[in-house]
Amino acid sequence: MPSSDRFAPRLLAATAAGLVLVAAWHAIPLMQIELIASRAEPRTVTPRGDLAADEQATIALFEAARDSVVFIATVQRVVDPWTRNALQVPRGTGSGFLWDRLGHVVTNHHVVAGASGATVRLADGRAFAATLVGSSPAHDLAVLRIGLGADRPAPLPVGTSHDLRVGQKVFAIGNPFGLDWTLTTGIVSALNRELPTDTGGAIEGLIQTDAAINPGNSGGPLLDSAGRLIGVNTAIFSPSGASAGIGFAVPVDTVNRVVPQLIATGRYVRPALGIRVEHQLNAALARRYGIEGVFVLEVERGSPAARAGLRPARLGGDGAFEPGDVIVAVDGRPVARVADLLNALDRFSPGAEVTVTLMRDGRRMDVQLVLEAGR
């Protein structure tokens, strides 16, 4: 038999054997999968043990405070230009918390500013139409009231902020981006921060924290590790509009001073000297005369400033500006801008006696006066 006739059957047999081996090689994983699938069972759970002490404390804090935190949704009244029908459209959301058992809810002024209505939803799902009791744009605080039945959640316990220290743990509860009852944690990053307001003043003494605060957290509580209210989350510093680890809260000492006035009268009345000042003009005068202080532009007749003999600025015969008294301190607290003066006075109540330090004709002098209620 020729060699070529013998080679062909051998080649065919070798090819067939190779195909069988290839098929078997590919079939092995399939057989393994079938075998594994037939024997697949849940893995044995590894016992965890007790939660760490700090975890247990955080869980207990959240569960104790959760029912006191509320979700606030606001609406705005708009008029359709074609049909002239008035519509209520969603405006935004925010957070708040129960201040007392009478249905008062504390939030930020900017959460409710410009809204025509608001709905407050509790953690148990109940929703209430809210009425605005009062607000203080200067402190970014507002108080709403809702009707509550006998089953009222307990208000948050109130702490203090004057004795906070950088590094303390803090806990923020709110509704960032509408994600209700969210807990974030962090520390007190800094104290006595300041943010400008739309009125030309500034909110002073703010608590800075790295606890994640996002849009929707506004008005929610900032708590210490004892679960006490130490601040009201009010703003973030972020180029992107989301948390960048720098958030701010209105200190509870300010809240505890302003909120009772809002509940009682609907507005916060700052103590006043009875003078007129203006922040933009003051900045220009400070640069012109090289004096850091608040220039007294006018003194109201019969005011504490008038009785104490404060001298206002005046225009000379040639129309030139002639400065009068310049306030440089209140009760020893330096005053360089109008915002500094307002915040210094805000530490007192109408009727309090204070020492005002002036620069008059190049001399430094102190005068005593009794503050009046601002108009």
Salt bridges, closest charged atoms under 4 A:
GLU55 OE1 - ARG48 NH2 3.15
ASP100 OD2 - HIS104 ND1 2.88
ASP124 OD2 - ARG126 NE 2.88
ASP140 OD2 - HIS110 ND1 2.85
ASP180 OD2 - ARG121 NH2 3.65
GLU194 OE2 - ARG337 NH2 2.84
GLU204 OE1 - ARG333 NH2 2.31
ASP224 OD2 - ARG228 NE 2.86
ASP253 OD2 - HIS162 ND1 3.09
GLU278 OE2 - HIS279 ND1 3.79
GLU298 OE2 - ARG276 NE 3.38
GLU300 OE1 - ARG375 NH1 2.91
GLU322 OE1 - ARG314 NH2 2.92
ASP325 OD1 - ARG360 NE 2.71
ASP340 OD1 - ARG337 NH2 2.92
ASP346 OD2 - HIS139 NE2 2.61
ASP346 OD2 - ARG257 NH2 3.05
ASP346 OD1 - ARG270 NE 3.69
ASP361 OD2 - ARG311 NH1 3.58
GLU372 OE2 - ARG375 NH1 3.31
